[in-house]
């Protein structure tokens, strides 16, 4: 592959985001040529767009009508075309009917080429063609690796809820990064503790051909926790610090405490309550009570705002 074919500029990356946000991650050759010629050439040269079939419609070239025209096959030679009232049979060249699909394995390979991954087996597709687990990545000077996922179509509320359910079903022991091609202003995903969502356009290194730069990602990660005074609960991305009603930070050190606090904060945002048994079991605690799990000092800080109703716990204000 030549260095020219590796070049992906900001315009081409924007086109990737546009295509990735469609249901099938597809774009027609006609749209590509008419509206995205330069960017399309980059993606085709880089192997990020692959032929996925043929479009069933086109726009009339002679009838001055923007309405789509269904294509049919010629009984004579089997070519695609349509009948025009003004010009008769109009043959459409094969390259005009092409449909291209975003090659997700190639895209993920290009995005993650600079990652120091714990495993080299490649991304795991958790939701078909929508959500991938990239793996645990070493970022900056952190001792522990950071789990990284990738998702597309966060602008669709149904898809966003599917991805959120998958994330809850597969909780990360540490803060998780969710890369996406969806612009952050279009997200339909509710904020979740222990998770940072990053638009790939904000963290790629264009000089290295579309790769996400670990140092940029680490810098974004280091600057994510800015408590919002308007929010009653503010939990740091790593789950180690909770601020309640703008008060003094409450620190957590054990994985068990962090898992329980994340669950409770997520429950508060989703208006859900949990039994102590459910919280303790999911966190892997054998202490038998929330008070013993957090210890007397932290429980004194939490208990004024953490209440039980009919045996179900939640933050209340």
N, C-alpha and C positions, 0 to 999 in steps of 0.2 A: 504493500500500500504506500503510495507516495505521500510526501509531507503535505501536498496540496489537498489530497483527499481526506487528510486528518483534520483539516482546518474547519472548525465549527465556530462561527461568530455569534454574537448576541441575537441577531435576527433569526438565525437558523435554530438557536436554542429556544427562542420564542415560538417558532413553528413546531418544534418537538412538543412543547407544552400544549399548544392548541390541538395537535393531533391526539396526544395522550389523553386529553379530556373528552374525546368522543367515545361513544359506547364501545366500538370495535377497534379504536386506535387506527382508523383508516382515513385516507384522503384520496380523492380521484385525481387522475392525471390532468384532467381539464382544469380543476381548481388549482392544482399545483402550478401549472404553466401560466394560468391567467393572473393569479394573485401572489404567488410565492416562488417565482422562477429562480431567483438567485439562491435563496435559502434551500429550495428544493434540490437544486443541483448539488449543494454541499451534502445534504442528507443522503442522496442517492450515491454520490461518490464515496461516502464514508460507509456505505452498506447498512445504514440505519433504516432505510425504507426498502421493503421487499414487495414484489408483485403478489397480490392477494387474490387476483381474479379480474373480472370485468364489471364495469358499471352497467346497469340495466337501462339507464337514461342518458340523454345528452341535451344540449341546447341547440335549437335549429340555427343553422348557419345562413339560411336564405329567407326565412319568413319574418325576420325582425320581431321575434317573440321570445321573451325571456322565460317562458314556461318550459319545464322539462318535457322532452319528447321521448317516449319509450322506444327502445331499440328492439329490432327484430332481426332474424337471420334471413339472408337472401336465399330463396330456393335454388338459385343457380349456382352460386359458389360458396354458400355458407357464411359469407361475411356479414358483419353487423351493419345496420343502417336503419333508415326510417323513410317514410313516404312524405314528401312535401307537396302540398296543394299547388305550390307555385313552380316547383322545379322537378317534380317526380321523385324517383328513387334517389336517395342521397346515401352514398356509401361512407361509413365512418372507419377511419384507419384504426388498426388494433391499438396503437399507442395512445389514441384518443379515448379509448374505453377503459384503459387500465385503472385498476384500484391498487393503491399501495398501502401496506400495513407497516406500522412502526415495529421494528424488530426489537422486542423487549430484551431478550438475552444479550444482543449486541449492545444495546443502550446501557444496560446494567454493567456489562463488562467494561465499557468505556468510562462510565461514571466512577467506578470503584478501582480503577487500575493503580491508583496511588495508595490504596488502603493496605495497612499491615493487618491482615486478617488472621484470626486464630485457626481457621479452617480454610482449605483451598478447594472444597467440594462445590463451591458455587452457591448462588442464591437459592433459597427454598420458597417455592410458590405456595403461600398459605391460603390465598383466595385466588382461584383461577384467573390469571391475566389482570389482577387488580392489586394484590399485596404480596410482597416478597420479604423474607427475612434474609438480609445480606450477611450478617454474622457479627462477631465481636471484634471491634476495631480498636487499635491502640491510637489514642489521640493525645498529642502534646506530651506532657511529663506525668500523666496519670499512671499510677501503678496498676489500676484495674482497667481492663478493656471496656469499651462502651458498646452495647448492642445497637445495631443500626438496621432499620427496616426501610423499605421503599414502597410507596403507594401512589396510585394515580386515581383520578376522578373524585377527588375530595370535594369538588364543587357540587356533586350530586348527593343529596341528603341520604338517600337509601344506601348508596355505596359507603358514604362516610360512617353511617351507623353499623354497617357490616364490618368495617375495618375496626371501629371502636370495640365492637363485641369480640373480635379476634384478639385485640390487644388485651382486653380484660381476661380472656380465657387463657392467655399466655403471658402472665405478668413477668416483668423483668426484675431481677434482684437489684439492679441499679438503674439509674436514669437511662432512658432509651431515646435515640434520635430517630425521627421519622422523616426521611427525605421524600419529597414529592415534586411532581411537575405542575401541580396546581398552584397558582398565585395565592399567597396567603390571604389576600383580601376577598377571595372567593371561597374560602374554606367553609364547609358546613359541619366541620368536626368540632365538638365541644372540647374545651380545654380539659386536659387530664393531668393529674399530678404525676411526676416522674417521667414526663415525655416532652421533648422539644421537637416541634415541627419546623422543617427548614425547606424553603423553595430551592431547588438545585441551582437556579439561576443566581442565587445569592452566594453560593459557596463553591462554584466551579472555578478552575484555573484555565482560562481560555488559551493561555500560552502552551498548555500541555494537551491540547486536543480534547476538551470536554470532561476532563477528570475532576472529580470533587477533591479539593485540596484539604488534606487533614488539618493543616494549621489554621485555615480559615474556619473550618468546622469547630475546631477546638476553641478558637477565639469567640465564636458565636455561643458556644456552650458556656464559656466562662462568664459571659455577660448576660445570661438569660434571667437571673433572679433579681428582679427589681420589684419589691413588694408594692402592690397597688393599695393605697390607703383606703380606696373605696370598697375593697373586698374584705369581708369578715375573716376569711382564711387565706393565707398566702404560704404555700409550701414550696420550698426550693426544688429544682429539678431532680436533685439527688435524694430528695426525701429526708434530708438530715436536719432541716430547720423549718419550724412552723411558727408563723406569726399570727396571733389571734387578735382581731380588732385593733391592729396597729400597736400591740403591746411588745414586751420584751420577747426576743426569739426563744423558742423552746427547742433544744438540741436533742437529737436522737443518734445513738451510735450503733445499736445492734440491728441486724437485718430484720429481726422479728418485729421490733418496734417500728421500723421504717415501713414494712409491709402493712402493718395494721393502720398506721397513720395515713398512708396513701389510700387505703381502702375507705377509711372514714371520710377523708376529704373528697374523694370521688363520689361517695354516697351523699355527702352534703350537696354537691353540685347537681346530682341526679335526683335529689329528694328521696333517697333510699335509707333504710335502717337495717342493721345487722345484729344478729345475736352474738353474744360474747363467744359462744362455742364456735360459730362460723368464722369469726375473725381470728380466733386463736388457732383453730385447725388449719386454715389457709396459710397462716404465717408460720406454722410449724412449731408453735409454742406448747409446752407441756405444763405451764404454770397453773392453769385452771382458772385464772381471773385476770381481767385487764389491769386491776390495781397492782397485782404482783408483777405482771409483765413490765409495766412502766416504772415501778418503784415509787416510793412515797413522795419524793420531791417532784417528779414529773407529773404524777397523778394529782398532786395539789394544784399544779398549773393547768391541767387539762379538765379536771372534774367540774369546775364552775360552768363550763360550756359543753361538756360531754354528758348527755343525759340518756337514761334508759326509760322507755315507755313500753309496758307489756313485755319486758325482757329484750327489747330491741334497742340498740344503741345508735346514737347519731349526735352530731354537733347541733346545738340549738342556741339561737340568739334572739 
